[in-house]
Amino acid sequence: MADRALRGSGLGAKSHADPSTVELAPRQEIGFDCANGHHFEVVFAEEAELPTEWECPRCGAAGRRSDGVEPEQKETKPPRTHWDMLRERRSIEELEDLLAERLDEIRSED
């Protein structure tokens, strides 16, 4: 029983398969450039969805693809102001009436 034990081999540490028979999946290398001037390449599977940014391994800054592919611009909504939100709840006529009431209250206090 002791003759069959694998000695000196960590569990999951190494493959005992013959490397000449292993066929690797198709790959592609994509280059990235960070703002600090570092160029690096990352290997991806051929069918992988390629990112437009990747963290630089030297400085940690965001690196953009060096082949010129830019990230998709997401459609952004303009920021809503207080006036926009007020106009969703009240009409101009209602606002004018409220303003007139408030001005009357202020004038009568004097």
N, C-alpha and C positions, 0 to 999 in steps of 0.2 A: 504494500500500500504506500509506503514511503517512497518507493521508486518512481511513482507516477506524479508526485507533487512537483509543481513548478517553483523552483527555489530562486530567490533573488530577482523575481519579476514582480513589480508592483501591479496591483489590480488596475486595469485600464490604462496603464502608463505607456505600454508599447504594443504595437501590433506585431504578431508573429507571421503575418501574411507576407508572401514574397512581393516586394515592391515592383518588380518588373511586370507582374500580372495586373496591377492596379491601374485602371484607366480613370484619369481625372476628368471631371466635368469641364466643359468648355468655359474659358475665362476671358476676361478683358481687363486691361489696366486703364484706369482713368486718372489723369493728372489734375492736381489742384494747386492753386497758388494762394497763400495767405497775404494779409495786408503788410506783414513784416518782411516780405520778400522771399519766404521759404517756398520751395517747390517740392511736392511729394506726390507719390502715386499710391493708389489703393486698388487692390485686385477684387473684382466682383465677378459673380457668375454671369454668363452671357445672357441669360434670360432675366436677370435681376432688374428691378426698377432702379435707375441710377439717380442718386441724389445730386442736387446742384451745389450743396455746401457740405463740407466735412471738417472736423476739428483738426487743426494742425498738430502733428505729434511733437513738434519742437517747442512751440510757444503757447498752444492752446487756443489761438485765435481762429476765427472761422475762415476757412479757405474756400474759394470759389473755383469752379471747374476752369481749367486752363484752355479748354476747347471752345470757349465762348458761349456755352449754353447758359442762359440766364433763368432764374427761377420764375415761375408763373406769377403774374401779378394777380393777387386776390382782389375780388371786387369788394371795395369798402364802402360802407354807408357814411354819408356826411354826419358829423356829430349833431345830435339834437340839442337845441338851445332851450332855455326856459320859455322863451317866446313860442317856439314850436310846440312844446308840450301844453302851454296855455291855450294856444289856438286849436289844439285837438279837443279841448274841453269846452271852450267858450267861443261864441261868434263875436265879431267886431261890435255889433249892436249891444250885446250883453256887456262887453268890456266898457263901452262908452257909458252905459247906464251905471255900472259899478263905479266908474271914475267920477261921474257927476255926483253920485250919492256921497262918495268919500270926500269930495271937494266941499260939498255942502256942510258935512259934519265938521270939517276943519275950519271953515269960515264961521260957523255958528259958535265954536269954542272961544273965539276971540272977543 
